[in-house]
Amino acid sequence: MPADTPSPAPAPTGHPAGRVLVLIPARMAATRLPGKPLADVGGRPMIVEVARRAVAAGIGRVAVATDAPEIAAAVTAAGLEAVMTRADHPSGSDRIFEALTALDPAGEVEIVVNVQGDLPTILPNTIRTALIPLLATSADIATLAAEITLAEERTDPNVVKVVGSPLAPGLLRALYFTRATAPFGEGPLYHHIGLYAYRRAALERFVSLPPSPLERREKLEQLRALEAGMRIDVAVVDAVPLGVDTPSHLERARALLAQEK
């Protein structure tokens, strides 16, 4: 591990030690920003920066799941773990399930955390927070959201909203995910953050399901789980981490990382 890798933070109370696997799916085929996982951010490839932050979360073993030898080489050169997967997966969820079965054939892992590889400024504590719903409730899947504070995001179809019923302060039970402005009326709207923690059986079931009608309509994979009767709970965090999809996003990420130093 590089000398400047952040020290792991303490795991959440109730965390099943050794039973959490953090997987970061990565491929080179991004259309808006070719070669995105290897783009330089803060002096290292983006995928390496994300993996370092996942390690710093201190919740379990971390590996990058990829079909690209050059991504695997960059990750291992940084002293981190990579696992090769097939190139024909339709989604990151399918890729991490293959990686799970390769890394844990004995079935000892109980929770799988899927961290997107294009979140180079995500805080380790944000990753840790994704475990809280699974430790606090009987949910099958946990994810994250932040309250929308910018007026334009309320109507932006690129900002996915989660409609949820409050369970406790900072914790929602997801009823729906949508690109529309919802729910109607006074009150907060929540910006969904695409980071997921799955119980192992839930991930196995999820990847076995065909795409669902609402998933196809909204183009939101998580609706497949809700339509199949699976429970998704949501932990509310303070801010949405920057997702890098375009050259302008990349420049912003570089600027934010420069401010951290």
C-alpha positions in Angstrom: 0.0 0.0 0.0 1.4 3.5 -0.8 2.7 5.3 2.2 0.2 8.2 1.8 -2.9 5.9 1.7 -5.3 7.1 4.4 -5.5 5.0 7.5 -8.7 3.0 7.7 -11.5 4.4 9.8 -13.2 2.3 12.5 -16.1 0.2 11.2 -19.7 1.0 12.0 -21.0 -0.6 15.2 -22.4 -4.0 14.5 -20.2 -4.4 11.4 -19.6 -8.2 10.7 -15.8 -8.2 10.7 -14.4 -9.9 7.6 -17.8 -10.3 6.1 -17.9 -7.2 3.9 -16.4 -7.0 0.4 -16.1 -3.7 -1.4 -16.0 -4.0 -5.2 -15.4 -1.2 -7.7 -16.5 -2.1 -11.3 -14.4 -0.4 -14.0 -14.2 -0.6 -17.7 -12.6 1.4 -20.4 -15.6 1.8 -22.7 -16.9 5.2 -21.4 -18.3 7.1 -24.4 -18.2 10.7 -23.0 -14.8 10.4 -21.5 -12.7 7.6 -23.1 -10.2 5.9 -20.8 -11.9 7.4 -17.8 -10.6 5.0 -15.1 -7.0 5.8 -16.0 -7.5 9.6 -16.2 -5.0 11.4 -13.9 -6.5 12.9 -10.8 -4.2 14.3 -8.1 -1.2 12.5 -9.6 -2.8 9.0 -9.8 -5.3 7.2 -12.0 -8.9 7.9 -11.0 -9.7 4.2 -10.3 -6.7 4.1 -7.9 -7.9 7.2 -6.1 -11.4 5.6 -5.7 -9.9 2.4 -4.4 -7.7 4.2 -1.9 -10.8 5.9 -0.5 -12.6 2.6 -0.3 -9.7 1.1 1.7 -9.7 4.1 4.0 -13.4 3.5 4.7 -12.2 0.5 6.7 -15.2 -1.8 6.2 -13.6 -4.7 4.5 -11.5 -6.1 1.7 -11.5 -3.9 -1.4 -11.0 -5.0 -5.1 -11.4 -3.4 -8.5 -13.4 -5.6 -10.9 -12.5 -5.0 -14.5 -12.2 -6.5 -17.9 -9.3 -4.3 -18.9 -5.7 -5.5 -18.3 -4.5 -1.9 -18.2 -6.9 -1.0 -15.4 -5.8 -4.1 -13.5 -2.2 -3.2 -14.0 -2.6 0.3 -12.7 -4.5 -0.9 -9.6 -1.9 -3.6 -8.7 1.0 -1.2 -9.4 -0.5 1.0 -6.6 -0.5 -2.0 -4.2 -4.2 -2.6 -4.4 -6.2 -5.6 -5.5 -7.8 -6.2 -8.9 -9.9 -9.1 -10.3 -10.4 -9.8 -14.0 -14.0 -10.3 -15.2 -15.7 -10.9 -18.5 -16.2 -8.1 -21.0 -19.8 -8.8 -21.8 -21.6 -7.8 -18.6 -24.6 -5.6 -19.2 -24.1 -3.7 -15.9 -21.8 -3.1 -13.0 -24.0 -5.3 -10.8 -23.4 -8.3 -13.0 -19.6 -7.5 -13.0 -19.4 -7.4 -9.2 -21.3 -10.6 -8.8 -18.8 -12.4 -11.0 -16.0 -10.8 -9.0 -17.7 -11.9 -5.7 -17.9 -15.5 -6.8 -14.3 -15.5 -7.9 -12.9 -13.9 -4.8 -15.2 -15.7 -2.3 -16.1 -19.1 -3.6 -16.7 -20.4 -0.1 -19.5 -17.9 0.4 -18.1 -16.3 3.5 -18.9 -12.7 2.5 -22.2 -11.5 3.7 -22.4 -7.9 2.4 -21.1 -6.6 -1.0 -20.6 -2.8 -1.4 -20.6 -1.6 -5.0 -18.7 1.7 -5.3 -18.7 3.5 -8.7 -15.2 3.9 -10.1 -15.8 7.5 -11.2 -16.2 9.1 -7.7 -12.6 10.2 -7.0 -13.6 12.8 -4.3 -16.0 10.5 -2.4 -15.3 10.6 1.4 -14.5 7.3 3.1 -17.2 8.0 5.7 -19.8 8.2 2.8 -18.8 4.7 1.8 -19.1 3.5 5.4 -22.5 5.1 5.8 -23.9 2.7 3.1 -23.7 -0.1 5.6 -25.9 1.5 8.2 -29.3 0.5 6.7 -28.3 -3.1 6.5 -27.2 -3.1 10.1 -30.3 -1.2 11.3 -33.1 -2.8 9.3 -34.0 -6.0 7.4 -33.5 -4.3 4.0 -32.1 -6.4 1.1 -30.2 -3.5 -0.4 -28.9 -0.2 1.0 -28.1 3.0 -0.9 -27.5 6.7 -0.3 -29.1 10.0 -1.0 -28.6 13.7 -0.2 -31.3 16.4 0.1 -31.5 18.6 -3.0 -30.5 22.1 -2.3 -30.2 23.6 -5.8 -33.6 24.6 -7.4 -32.6 23.5 -10.9 -31.9 19.9 -9.7 -35.5 19.5 -8.6 -36.6 19.3 -12.3 -33.4 18.0 -13.9 -34.0 14.5 -15.3 -30.3 13.7 -15.0 -30.7 14.0 -11.2 -32.4 10.8 -10.0 -34.7 11.3 -7.1 -35.6 8.8 -4.4 -39.1 8.8 -3.0 -38.9 7.4 0.5 -40.8 6.9 3.7 -38.9 8.1 6.8 -37.9 5.3 9.2 -35.7 7.4 11.5 -33.6 10.5 11.3 -31.4 10.1 8.2 -32.9 6.9 7.1 -35.6 6.2 4.5 -37.3 3.2 3.1 -37.3 3.6 -0.7 -40.7 3.5 -2.4 -39.6 4.6 -5.8 -36.8 6.1 -7.9 -37.5 8.5 -10.7 -36.1 11.1 -13.0 -39.2 13.2 -12.5 -39.8 15.8 -9.8 -41.2 13.7 -7.0 -42.9 13.6 -4.5 -45.4 16.4 -5.1 -46.0 19.0 -2.5 -44.0 20.7 0.2 -41.0 19.0 1.7 -37.5 17.8 0.8 -36.5 16.1 -2.4 -33.6 13.6 -2.3 -30.9 13.2 -4.9 -30.0 9.5 -5.2 -26.4 8.5 -5.0 -25.6 5.3 -7.0 -23.6 3.5 -4.3 -25.1 0.2 -3.1 -24.6 -2.3 -0.3 -26.2 -5.7 -1.0 -26.8 -8.7 1.2 -25.2 -11.5 -0.7 -28.5 -13.3 -1.3 -30.0 -10.1 -2.5 -27.3 -9.5 -5.1 -27.5 -13.0 -6.3 -31.3 -12.7 -6.8 -31.0 -9.2 -8.3 -28.6 -10.3 -11.1 -30.8 -13.3 -11.9 -33.9 -11.1 -12.6 -34.6 -9.8 -16.1 -34.9 -6.0 -16.6 -38.3 -4.8 -15.4 -40.9 -2.6 -17.1 -40.3 0.5 -14.9 -36.5 -0.1 -15.1 -36.7 0.1 -18.9 -39.0 3.1 -18.8 -37.0 5.2 -16.3 -33.6 3.7 -17.3 -32.9 3.0 -13.6 -31.6 -0.4 -12.7 -32.6 -0.2 -9.0 -36.3 -0.3 -10.0 -35.9 -3.9 -10.9 -35.3 -4.7 -7.2 -38.4 -2.8 -6.1 -40.6 -4.3 -8.7 -39.5 -7.7 -7.6 -40.5 -6.9 -4.0 -37.0 -6.4 -2.6 -36.6 -3.8 0.1 -34.2 -0.9 -0.4 -33.4 1.4 2.5 -31.6 4.8 2.1 -29.1 6.5 4.4 -29.1 10.3 3.9 -25.7 12.0 3.7 -24.7 15.6 3.6 -23.6 16.0 0.0 -23.6 14.2 -3.4 -20.0 13.1 -4.4 -18.8 14.4 -7.8 -19.3 11.8 -10.5 -16.9 12.2 -13.4 -18.6 11.7 -16.8 -17.2 14.5 -18.9 -13.9 16.5 -19.4 -15.4 19.4 -17.4 -16.2 17.0 -14.5 -12.6 15.7 -14.7 -11.2 19.2 -14.3 -13.5 19.9 -11.4 -12.4 16.7 -9.7 -8.7 17.7 -10.2 -9.4 21.1 -8.6 -11.2 19.6 -5.6 -8.4 17.1 -5.0 -5.9 19.9 -5.2 -7.8 21.7 -2.5 -7.5 18.6 -0.2 -3.7 18.8 -0.3 
